[in-house]
Amino acid sequence: MSRPLNPDLTKHWKISLPATLAGIVEFYLFDPLHGKPIYGSRGKLIATLLEDWVRQQKEAASSPPIAPEQTPQDTHADARN
């Protein structure tokens, strides 16, 4: 069975992760039949996480800014004048 064609170009990134985190991820993606993570599962996971992050960034950029909290006026200062 061949891999499905990807309509988008790919960009190879070489990244370093803490070994503990990488081990946990590979544990969850492990295929017991082949004795290793399922082919392409790490890339799919990273792509999904990054797509969600980009979507959140776009939503945050398009939402109106949050007004700073109003600080209460010092009523004692007004009473002294």
C-alpha positions in Angstrom: 0.0 0.0 0.0 1.5 3.3 -1.0 1.3 6.5 0.9 -1.5 8.9 -0.1 -0.3 12.0 -2.0 0.0 15.1 0.0 -1.4 18.2 -1.9 0.8 20.5 0.2 4.6 20.8 0.0 6.6 19.7 3.0 9.3 21.4 4.9 11.7 19.4 7.0 12.6 20.8 10.4 15.3 19.4 12.6 14.2 20.0 16.2 15.5 18.8 19.6 13.1 17.8 22.4 13.7 16.6 25.9 14.3 12.9 25.9 11.6 12.3 28.5 8.9 14.1 26.4 10.0 12.3 23.2 9.8 9.0 25.1 6.3 9.7 26.3 5.1 10.7 22.9 6.6 7.6 21.3 5.0 5.5 24.0 1.5 6.8 23.0 2.3 6.4 19.3 3.8 3.0 19.6 2.7 0.2 17.3 3.3 -3.2 19.0 3.1 -5.1 15.8 6.1 -3.3 14.3 7.9 -2.5 17.6 8.1 1.2 16.8 5.9 4.3 16.5 3.4 4.1 13.7 4.9 5.5 10.4 4.1 9.2 10.1 2.4 9.5 13.4 4.9 12.0 14.9 4.6 14.3 11.9 0.8 14.1 12.0 0.8 14.9 15.7 3.1 17.9 15.3 1.2 19.1 12.3 -2.1 18.9 14.1 -0.8 20.7 17.2 0.7 23.4 15.1 -2.5 23.8 13.0 -4.4 24.3 16.3 -1.9 26.8 17.5 -2.0 28.8 14.3 -5.8 28.8 14.4 -5.7 30.1 18.0 -3.3 32.8 17.0 -5.6 33.9 14.2 -8.6 34.0 16.5 -6.7 36.0 19.1 -5.6 38.5 16.4 -9.1 38.9 15.0 -10.8 39.3 18.4 -11.2 42.8 19.8 -8.6 43.7 22.4 -9.6 43.3 26.0 -10.0 46.7 27.8 -7.6 47.1 30.8 -9.4 46.9 34.1 -10.6 50.1 35.5 -8.8 51.0 38.8 -11.1 52.4 41.4 -10.6 56.0 42.3 -9.2 56.8 45.7 -12.2 58.2 47.5 -10.2 59.3 50.5 -8.1 61.6 48.4 -11.2 63.3 47.1 -12.6 63.7 50.6 -9.4 65.5 51.8 -9.6 68.2 49.1 
